[in-house]
């Protein structure tokens, strides 16, 4: 997916919000970062995907603040809140008519835990509508393929969300499916890293690997050679979150996508309105 002009104001908002939280009161630093990003916009190649371009811009930020995890507080809060609610959510999923479908609904709702959008959407309020709007036929064919191949590679997205993903992952592991869960290689926005995977217990549920990326999406050019090889060998790939969708849509065939539609640009590309819980595959 190419970067659209409408993506650029969103990038600036993420940068300013993050830098103000990481460096409170340091107006000179805030201004330096925003000026550098504005210069980056002038030189940007909009044929890049939004996560690729955002990653490039955030790497420029480190010149001013060092290697700081600017969204660490939000990530920790999201992880802790999910762990508080996880027992009751798990009970609801297990008691549903189709636990795997319900677990997928939970995972997609968790995609609302996005640093740029947390104040706009209330993921907890949606927990009463787990399977609403999902393509049940496509999901059933996905589950059948996973069961046949006994293998699934999940491309994880955000902190907090990764805790909810343990339900779906655990159900498949219990069926004898070997699930591998991939996290980011470095801190970027509020995306999940190995530290988050350990905190929520994903490392106790399945194999967790790092894709090596320092971008808010699985940008193939930024993945490690080892992970790219794993990606090619994986018979079934599930891409979680809008950032991974933006990175891989139109680039990698046969990927299943599960995410919340959270911006007008992606709504236009998918043909689904904002707030849709989307489980899809590029045709």
RAZI-V786705 format. One record per pair of residues at least 6 apart in sequence whose C-alpha atoms are under 8 Angstrom apart, sorted by the first residue. I is the first residue (numbers start at 0). J is the second residue. If there is no record, write none. Layout:
i=I j=J
i=I j=J
This chain:
i=0 j=47
i=0 j=48
i=0 j=49
i=0 j=245
i=0 j=246
i=0 j=247
i=0 j=248
i=0 j=249
i=0 j=250
i=1 j=45
i=1 j=46
i=1 j=47
i=1 j=48
i=1 j=49
i=1 j=245
i=2 j=45
i=2 j=46
i=2 j=47
i=2 j=48
i=2 j=49
i=2 j=52
i=3 j=45
i=3 j=49
i=3 j=264
i=5 j=264
i=6 j=49
i=6 j=264
i=7 j=40
i=9 j=115
i=10 j=53
i=11 j=33
i=11 j=36
i=12 j=115
i=13 j=114
i=13 j=115
i=14 j=32
i=14 j=33
i=14 j=57
i=15 j=29
i=15 j=33
i=17 j=69
i=17 j=70
i=17 j=188
i=18 j=29
i=18 j=69
i=19 j=25
i=19 j=29
i=20 j=69
i=20 j=70
i=21 j=67
i=21 j=68
i=21 j=69
i=21 j=70
i=22 j=28
i=22 j=29
i=28 j=63
i=28 j=64
i=31 j=63
i=32 j=60
i=32 j=63
i=35 j=59
i=36 j=56
i=36 j=59
i=39 j=56
i=43 j=52
i=44 j=52
i=45 j=52
i=48 j=245
i=48 j=246
i=49 j=242
i=49 j=245
i=49 j=246
i=50 j=214
i=50 j=215
i=50 j=216
i=50 j=217
i=50 j=218
i=50 j=242
i=50 j=245
i=50 j=246
i=51 j=214
i=51 j=215
i=51 j=216
i=51 j=218
i=51 j=246
i=53 j=214
i=53 j=215
i=54 j=187
i=54 j=213
i=54 j=214
i=54 j=215
i=55 j=214
i=57 j=187
i=61 j=67
i=68 j=186
i=68 j=187
i=68 j=188
i=69 j=188
i=70 j=114
i=70 j=188
i=70 j=189
i=71 j=189
i=73 j=114
i=73 j=189
i=74 j=158
i=74 j=159
i=74 j=189
i=74 j=190
i=75 j=158
i=75 j=159
i=77 j=112
i=77 j=158
i=77 j=159
i=77 j=160
i=78 j=158
i=78 j=159
i=78 j=160
i=78 j=162
i=78 j=195
i=78 j=198
i=78 j=199
i=79 j=159
i=80 j=159
i=81 j=159
i=81 j=160
i=81 j=162
i=81 j=163
i=82 j=162
i=82 j=199
i=85 j=162
i=85 j=163
i=89 j=166
i=92 j=98
i=92 j=99
i=92 j=101
i=92 j=102
i=95 j=101
i=99 j=167
i=99 j=170
i=100 j=130
i=100 j=135
i=100 j=138
i=101 j=129
i=101 j=130
i=102 j=129
i=102 j=164
i=102 j=166
i=102 j=167
i=103 j=129
i=103 j=130
i=103 j=164
i=103 j=167
i=104 j=128
i=104 j=129
i=104 j=130
i=104 j=131
i=104 j=133
i=104 j=276
i=105 j=126
i=105 j=129
i=105 j=163
i=105 j=164
i=106 j=160
i=106 j=161
i=106 j=163
i=106 j=164
i=106 j=167
i=107 j=239
i=107 j=240
i=107 j=257
i=107 j=258
i=107 j=259
i=107 j=276
i=107 j=277
i=108 j=122
i=108 j=125
i=108 j=126
i=108 j=129
i=108 j=258
i=108 j=259
i=108 j=276
i=109 j=122
i=109 j=159
i=109 j=160
i=109 j=163
i=110 j=156
i=110 j=157
i=110 j=160
i=110 j=239
i=110 j=240
i=110 j=241
i=110 j=258
i=110 j=259
i=111 j=117
i=111 j=120
i=111 j=121
i=111 j=122
i=111 j=259
i=111 j=261
i=112 j=122
i=112 j=157
i=112 j=158
i=112 j=159
i=112 j=160
i=113 j=157
i=113 j=189
i=114 j=188
i=114 j=189
i=116 j=261
i=131 j=276
i=132 j=275
i=132 j=276
i=132 j=277
i=133 j=276
i=133 j=277
i=133 j=278
i=134 j=277
i=134 j=278
i=134 j=279
i=137 j=278
i=137 j=279
i=138 j=278
i=141 j=255
i=144 j=235
i=145 j=151
i=145 j=176
i=145 j=235
i=146 j=176
i=148 j=176
i=148 j=234
i=148 j=235
i=149 j=175
i=149 j=176
i=149 j=177
i=150 j=176
i=150 j=177
i=150 j=178
i=150 j=233
i=150 j=234
i=150 j=235
i=151 j=176
i=151 j=177
i=151 j=178
i=151 j=179
i=151 j=233
i=151 j=234
i=151 j=235
i=151 j=236
i=151 j=237
i=152 j=178
i=152 j=179
i=152 j=180
i=152 j=181
i=152 j=230
i=152 j=233
i=152 j=235
i=152 j=236
i=152 j=237
i=153 j=178
i=153 j=179
i=153 j=180
i=153 j=181
i=153 j=236
i=153 j=237
i=153 j=238
i=153 j=239
i=154 j=180
i=154 j=181
i=154 j=182
i=154 j=217
i=154 j=236
i=154 j=237
i=154 j=238
i=154 j=239
i=154 j=243
i=155 j=161
i=155 j=180
i=155 j=181
i=155 j=182
i=155 j=183
i=155 j=191
i=155 j=238
i=155 j=239
i=155 j=240
i=156 j=182
i=156 j=190
i=156 j=191
i=156 j=215
i=156 j=216
i=156 j=239
i=156 j=240
i=156 j=242
i=156 j=243
i=157 j=189
i=157 j=190
i=157 j=191
i=157 j=240
i=158 j=189
i=158 j=190
i=158 j=191
i=158 j=192
i=158 j=195
i=159 j=191
i=161 j=191
i=161 j=195
i=161 j=196
i=161 j=199
i=161 j=201
i=162 j=196
i=162 j=199
i=162 j=200
i=162 j=201
i=165 j=200
i=165 j=201
i=165 j=204
i=168 j=178
i=168 j=204
i=168 j=205
i=169 j=204
i=169 j=205
i=171 j=177
i=171 j=178
i=172 j=178
i=172 j=204
i=172 j=205
i=177 j=205
i=178 j=205
i=178 j=206
i=179 j=205
i=179 j=206
i=179 j=207
i=179 j=208
i=180 j=205
i=180 j=206
i=180 j=207
i=180 j=208
i=181 j=207
i=181 j=208
i=181 j=209
i=181 j=210
i=182 j=190
i=182 j=191
i=182 j=192
i=182 j=193
i=182 j=196
i=182 j=207
i=182 j=208
i=182 j=209
i=182 j=210
i=183 j=190
i=183 j=191
i=183 j=192
i=183 j=193
i=183 j=209
i=183 j=210
i=183 j=211
i=183 j=212
i=183 j=213
i=183 j=214
i=183 j=215
i=184 j=192
i=184 j=193
i=184 j=209
i=184 j=210
i=184 j=211
i=184 j=212
i=184 j=213
i=185 j=192
i=185 j=211
i=185 j=212
i=185 j=213
i=186 j=192
i=186 j=213
i=187 j=213
i=187 j=214
i=187 j=215
i=188 j=215
i=190 j=215
i=192 j=209
i=193 j=207
i=193 j=208
i=193 j=209
i=196 j=202
i=196 j=207
i=197 j=203
i=201 j=207
i=209 j=226
i=210 j=217
i=210 j=222
i=210 j=223
i=210 j=226
i=210 j=227
i=211 j=221
i=211 j=222
i=211 j=223
i=211 j=226
i=212 j=218
i=212 j=221
i=212 j=222
i=212 j=223
i=213 j=221
i=214 j=221
i=215 j=242
i=215 j=243
i=216 j=242
i=216 j=243
i=216 j=244
i=216 j=245
i=216 j=246
i=217 j=242
i=217 j=243
i=217 j=246
i=217 j=247
i=218 j=243
i=218 j=246
i=218 j=247
i=219 j=227
i=219 j=246
i=230 j=236
i=235 j=253
i=235 j=254
i=235 j=255
i=236 j=253
i=236 j=254
i=236 j=255
i=237 j=254
i=237 j=255
i=237 j=256
i=237 j=257
i=238 j=244
i=238 j=254
i=238 j=255
i=238 j=256
i=238 j=257
i=239 j=256
i=239 j=257
i=239 j=258
i=240 j=256
i=240 j=257
i=240 j=258
i=240 j=259
i=241 j=258
i=241 j=259
i=241 j=260
i=241 j=261
i=244 j=256
i=248 j=281
i=249 j=281
i=252 j=281
i=253 j=280
i=253 j=281
i=254 j=280
i=254 j=281
i=255 j=278
i=255 j=279
i=255 j=280
i=255 j=281
i=256 j=277
i=256 j=278
i=256 j=279
i=256 j=280
i=257 j=276
i=257 j=277
i=257 j=278
i=257 j=279
i=258 j=276
i=258 j=277
i=258 j=278
i=259 j=273
i=259 j=274
i=259 j=275
i=259 j=276
i=259 j=277
i=260 j=266
i=260 j=271
i=260 j=272
i=260 j=273
i=260 j=274
i=260 j=275
i=260 j=276
i=260 j=277
i=261 j=273
i=261 j=274
i=262 j=273
i=263 j=272
i=263 j=273
i=266 j=272
i=266 j=273
